[in-house]
């Protein structure tokens, strides 16, 4: 699989990575054996970028990655984690002492002395404008606790504020055929600044797989049940903020656009990979089969112009009115 560079840090990641939220929590139950099998399948398929967070299963996701990599010293994988969601979401908590404590915990969980890439995990909006916050992140680099740092954001404006910071190596943002707003300003600004873009929630919490109906029932401990209206965290994290009934209908139309031999999920991932400025897209996977199918999307030929136009038209007609003004 092709790899792309985070220009500011010189690091590289496969164009399709692996998001590991589901290996920790909030997507129903995944046991340790199944989680390790997903990581194995992804690595065998050419994935060289794993994205996790200290809050995924309260560290379980990080520990699972560490267990997988500990027996494979020759396997090159760039591991990114995130920090900041295990405390109250107030700007006052984003200080150097807390960063060091959070970093110490993640380094223990991951079994490393230095983390490849650490990202602020969708902090309160004022954090992105704080010089002290980014001075503290620079200190983590100077102390060799982390090799590079970035941010995960909810909104386009947060992304643009972060991109203007000279030390930011990456911005992680929701980008998929149901969330196109970042194409307008974020991706061009990131390309100009040399900031990597990590596309998250690429399948709109599974909607874009085309597998769900209006009658689908998700587990009680799945965020697609308990956060459908933003009850637990930002609503945009669940189904990309799209009303579920609308999303199911639009996903059926999207599925019909998939070329022969390409699944709807692969179509969504290929669309993201094809956007100029994207460094890596990080779909999750609950089974080895899903991990392999996702990775295969990174090897597809470019989508034809008529398919791209049809996807854009579907977004404008069905999705844009719901999401574009919010994020």
N, C-alpha and C positions, 0 to 999 in steps of 0.2 A: 504494500500500500504506500502511496505517496506520503511524504512528510512535508510539513511547512514550518517555517521559522517564526519564532517570536523575536522580531528584529532587535528589540532593545536588550534582551537577555542572551541572545544567541542560542537559545534552546530550541528544540525541534519536537513536533508532535505529529502523530498520524492524523490524516485529514478526518478520519472517523475515530474518535476516542471512545471511552466507556465512562458513563456517569454511574456512580455507585450509591446514590441515595437509597435505591431499592434494596441494596444489600445490608442496609442498616435498619431502616424502619419506614413506616408510613406508606407502604405499598402492599400491605398484607404480610404474611409470614414467608421468609426465605431462610431455610436452615443453613448451617455452616457448610455442609457438604455441597449443597446446590450453589452457594455463593462462590466457593472455590472453583467449582466446575465452570461457572460463568466467566471468571477471570481467566481460567485456562483456555477456554474456547476463544475468548477475545484475543489473547496473546498469540495463540496459534494462527489466528486469522490476520495477524499483522498489526494489531492495535498496540501502539506504544505510548498511549496517554491515558492515565486513569485520573478521574476527578472525584474527590471525596470531600468530607467536611467533618469537623469535630463533633457536630451535633447529630450526624446520621447514626441513629442507634446509640447516641451518647458515647461515640467512639468505636462502636462495633465495626463500622465500615472501614475505618482506618486500620484497626487491628486485623481484619480479614485480609486486607491488601498486604499488610506486613507478613502475615503467615504465608500467603501465596508467594511473595517475592523472596522470602528467606531461604527457600529451597532452590532458588533459581538465580544464583549470583551472576550468571552470564547474560541474563535477560535484561535488555535496556528498556526501561519504562520510565517516562517522566510522570511523576506523581504530584498532583496539585491537591492541596487541601484548603479548607476555608475556616475562618474563625470569627467569633463575635456574636453568635446566636444563642449561646448558653447563659447569657445574662440579660438583665433588663435592657430593652432597646432604647437607651438614652445616650446622647453624645458623651456625657461625662464618663462613661465606662470605656471609651476608646482612648486609652492612655498606655504609655510604654510599659508600666509595671504589669498591667493586665495582658498586654501583648506578649510579654516574656512568659508569663504564667501559662497562657493559652498555648504558646509555642512549645513550652516544655512538655505539656501534656500530649500534644500532637506528635512531637518527636518521639516520646516514649511509645505512644500507640503505634507509630509507623516503624519504630525500630531503627531510626536514623539519627545522625548527629546534625545534619542539615537538610531541611526540606527543600525540594526542588522549586516549588512555587506555592506561596501562601496568598490567599485572597481574603479581603474583608468580605464578610458574608451578608450582603444586602443590609448595610448599616443604616441608621437614620440619615436622612438627606443632608443635614448640616455637616456630617462627618466628612463628606467629600470636599468641603470648602475649608477644612481645618489644616493650617500649616503644621500644627503640632502633631497631628495624626500622621502625616506623611514624613515628618522628621523622625517619628518613632519607627515607622516602617523602614526608613533608611538605616536606622540604628540596628535593626534586626539583620539587615544585610551586612553591615559593617562588623557585627559580632559573629558573622558566619553561621547564624541560626537558620537563615533562609538564603537560597541562591537568588531569588527574585520574588517580587510581589505584584499583585494585581488586585482587582476588585470584582465583585459580583454585584450587579445593579438590578433595580426594578424598572427604571425609567430611562428614556432617551436623554433627558437633561442630566441625570446623574452620570451617565456614560460620558457625555461630552465634558463635564467638569473633571472627571477622572482622567480622560485622555490628555487634558492640558497639563497634568502633573508629569514632570520629566522622568520620575522614577517608576512610573506605572508600566509594567511589561505587558499586562493583559487586561482586557475587560470581558467579563462573562455576562451575557445578556440573552434574554429570551428572543429567539429568532426562528421562525418557521413559516410555512405558507399561511398560517393563521395569525402571524404577528410580523408584519412586514415593515413597520414604521422605522426600525433601525437602518433600513436600506437608504433612507433619504439623507441622513446627516451623519449617523454614527459610523457606518462602515467607511465612507469617504474620509472622515476625520481621522479614523484609526489608521487607514492606509497612509495618509499624509504624515502622521506622527510616528509611524513604525510600531504601533501598538497592536498586539495580537488580539483577535476576536475569538472567543470561545462561545459557540452557540449552544445554549441550554434549552431545556424543555422542547426539543426539536420535533417531537411527535405530538405536541399539545396533550401531554399526559395520556397518550395512547389513542386519542381521537383519530389522528391521521393514519393509524393502522387500518382504519375501516372495519374493525372487528366488533365495534360496540353498537348496540341499538338503544332506543329509548327505554327499553325494559331491562337493560343490563344492571345487575346489582353488584356493587363492590363491597369488599369486606369492611367491617366497622372500623378497623384500624388502618384503613386506606384513606389517604387524604382526599381521594376523589369522592369519598363519602362525607368526611367530616370538615372539609374546607371548601366545599363547592361554592359557597358564597363569601369566602374570606373569613370564616369564623376563627381560624387558628393562626393564619398568617396571610400574606398578600394574596388576594384572590387570583392574581395573574399567574401564580405558580400552579394553579389547578385548571386544566383545560385551557391554558393560556388566557384565562379570563373570559372565555367565550361561554355564553349560556349553553348548558349541556344539550338541550333539545335542538337548538340551532346548530351546534357543533356536529351532532350526529347527522343531521340532514346535509350539511355542507361537506362532511367527510365522505358521504356516499357519492356526492358529485366529484369530489377530489379523486376518489378511488377509480372512478371511470376514466380518468385521464392517464392512468398508469400504462406505459407501453407494454407490449407483450413480453412476458418473462420477468417483469419488474413488479414487486409488491407495492401497495400504497405506501407502506413505511419506507421502503427503499426510495421511492419517488420523492418523498418529503426530504429525506437525508441528502439525496443527490441534488435536489434544488438548493439546499443550504450550502453544500460544498461548492456549488457552482457560483455562488455570490462572491464577487471580488472583495477581498478583505477578510474573509473568514479564514481563520487558522485551523480550527478543529471544531467538530460538532460532537456532542457527548450524549448520545442516546443511552438510556439505561437498558438493562436486559435482566429478565428473571430466569431465563433458561439458556443453556449453551446454544440451542438452535437460534434463539433470538440474537444472541451475541454474534454468531457467524453471519446471519442474514444482514444485520446492521453493518458489519464490517464490509460485506460484499458491495454495499452501496458506494463505498469509497473507490471502487474500481470500475464503476459504470462509465460508459461514454457520456459526453455532455448531452444534456437534454435538448431536443430540437426547439427552435424558436416558437413554433405553434403551441407546444406544450407549456412553455414558460408564459406565453401570453394568456393561455386559458387559465392557468393558475392565478395569475394576477387579476384577471377578470372575475374569477370566483371570489377572491379576497375582497375586491372592491364592492361586489354586489351583496355578499352574505356576511362578511366578518368585519370589515373596516368600520362601519358605523358603531359597532359595539366596543371596540378596543382601542382605536387609534387616539381618541382624546384622553384616555386614562393613563397610558404608559408611554 
